């Protein structure tokens, strides 16, 4: 069972270093065919800002779409973190990825045209 390490719950850890988060990003990168979003391809970073800059400024990726997607994935990971801590409910990385895909579709229907993947 994967758990978020509460002693390291800093934004940077949750966004880029957590094993669960990295599994989710692997699914996302494969889904949209963007190797730059695969954690094994990320440049090392020490801060959340550096991490954000590195993955949203990668060449050959549409910046607006990637930024929207990063916000969506990060938001869903944060909600998963809260569900685990406050409600003792855990989703698998695959289930969270499925939620992200569904939410991305909803965002597109609501007018997030840059997120059309």
N, C-alpha and C positions, 0 to 999 in steps of 0.2 A: 504494500500500500504506500503510495506516495503522499508525503505530507509537506506542507510549507514549513520551513524552519522559522519558527516565530522569533528566535533570538537574532536572526539576520534579516528581519523584515524591514528592509530599507527599500526605497523605490528602485534603486539600481539592481539589487539582488532579485527582486520580484520581476522586474522587466526583462532582465537579460541573463541572469546566472542560475536561477532556479531550474532544477532538472525537469520538473513538470512543465514549466513555461517553455523550455527549450523543445520539449516534445510537441507542444501545441504549435510552436513556430515551424517545426519540421513539417507538420501537416499543412499549415498555411502555405509555406513555400512551395510544396509539391502541388497543391491545389491550383495556385495561380501561375505556376511555372517560373518563379523568380528565385533563382539560386542565391541572390543577394540577401534574401530573407531567411535563408537556412542558417541556424546558429553556428554551425561549423565553418561558415564563410564570413562571419562577422569579424570585424577588426576588434582587437582588445579595447576596452573602454574602462575608465575609472568612475565615471559619473553617468547618471541617467541622460543628461544632456549630450554627452559624447556618444553614448549608445544610440540615442534618437538621431543625432546628426549623421552618424555613420550609416545607419540603415535607410534613412530617408533621402540621403543624397547620393546613393549608389548609382553608378552610370547605367543607362539602358532601362531605368525604371521610371514610370510616370510619377513625378513627385507628388502631385495632388492626390492621386489614387493611393499611393503608398502611405502618405501621411494619414489619410482617412482610415486606411486599413490598420495602421499601427495604433491609432487612437481606439479603434473598435476592439482590436485584439487585447490591448492593454486594459481597456474598460472591462471586458469579459473576464480576463484573468483576475482583476481586482474584485469583481463580483464573486468569482469562485473562491478567492481567498476569504472573503467575508462569509460566504456560506459555510466554509470549513471551520472557521473560528467561532462564529456566532450560532450556527444552526447544526453544526456537526454533520453536515451533508457534503459528501465528496462525489465529484464527477470524474470520470476518466478523462484523459487528454483527448481521446477520440470523441467522447460525448461533448466536451467543451468545444472542440473544433466544429462539430455538427451545429452547435448553437451559434457559433461565430458565422458560419455559412448562412444560416437562416437569418440572423440579424443583418448581415451584409445585404441580403436580398431585400429585407424590409427597409433598410436605409436607402437603397436604390429606388424602391417604390415611393419613398418619401421625398425623393428629389436629389439624393447624393449622386449626381450623374458621374462624378469622377471615380466613384467606387465601383462602377460597372466593370466587373471582372469577367 
